[in-house]
Amino acid sequence: MMVQPQPPEKPESDDCCGSGSCYQCVWDVYYQKRAAWREAIRELDSELAGSDVKQSESTTESYKRDT
C-alpha cells in the first residue's frame, strides 16, 4: 500500500526572527522539506502511473491546490 506524503507545515510569519544571520532559517528548512515532499509526490505519481491503480487526478495536482 502506498502512503501519500503529507506536505510540511508552513512556518508562521513570527517564527522567523528576520535577522538573516541564522544558520538555518525556518524558511530555509521549510523550503528544503517542501522540495523533498514535491519530489516524493512526483515519485508516487510515477509509481501510480505504472500500476493498475485508478486515480481521478494526479497526486501532484491535488497538492498544488494546497500549497
N, C-alpha and C positions, 0 to 999 in steps of 0.2 A: 504494500500500500504506500502510495506517495503522499508525503505530507507537504502541504503548501506553506512555504516560508512566510513568516509574518514580517511586515516592514518594521524598521527600527523606529523607536519613539523619537519624535522631533523635540529638540530641546525647547524649553520655554525661553522667551526673549530675555528674561532676567537670569538665566543660567550662565550666560557669558558675562565675564567681567568687563569686556570691551577694551582691555589694555593692549591687546595684540602681542603681549610678551609671554603668554603661557606656552609651555612646551607642546601641549596638545589641547587646543581649544575644544570645547564641547561641540562646536560646529565642525571642526576637522574630523573628530571621532564620528559624528553623525553622518557626514558625507562619505567616510570610508565604509561605514556599516551599510549605508544606503547603496553604494556601488556594489558591495558584496551581495546584498539582497537582490538587487536587479539582475546580477549575474546568475544567482541561484534560480530566479524566476525564468530567465532565458533557458537555462539548462533543463528545468522542469518542462517548459513548453516544448523543447526539442524531444524530450523523452515521451511526452504525451502524443506528439505528432507521429512518432514511430510506433505507437501502440494502438490497441483496439479501443482505447478509452475514448468515449464521445464527450465533447465539451461544447457548450454553447458559445463561448468566447475564449480567447486565449487568456491564460493566467496573467500575462503581461498587460493586456488590455484592461482587465478588471482592476489591476492595481494602479494603472495610470490615473484612474479617476480618484484614487485615494491619496495621491502624493502631489 
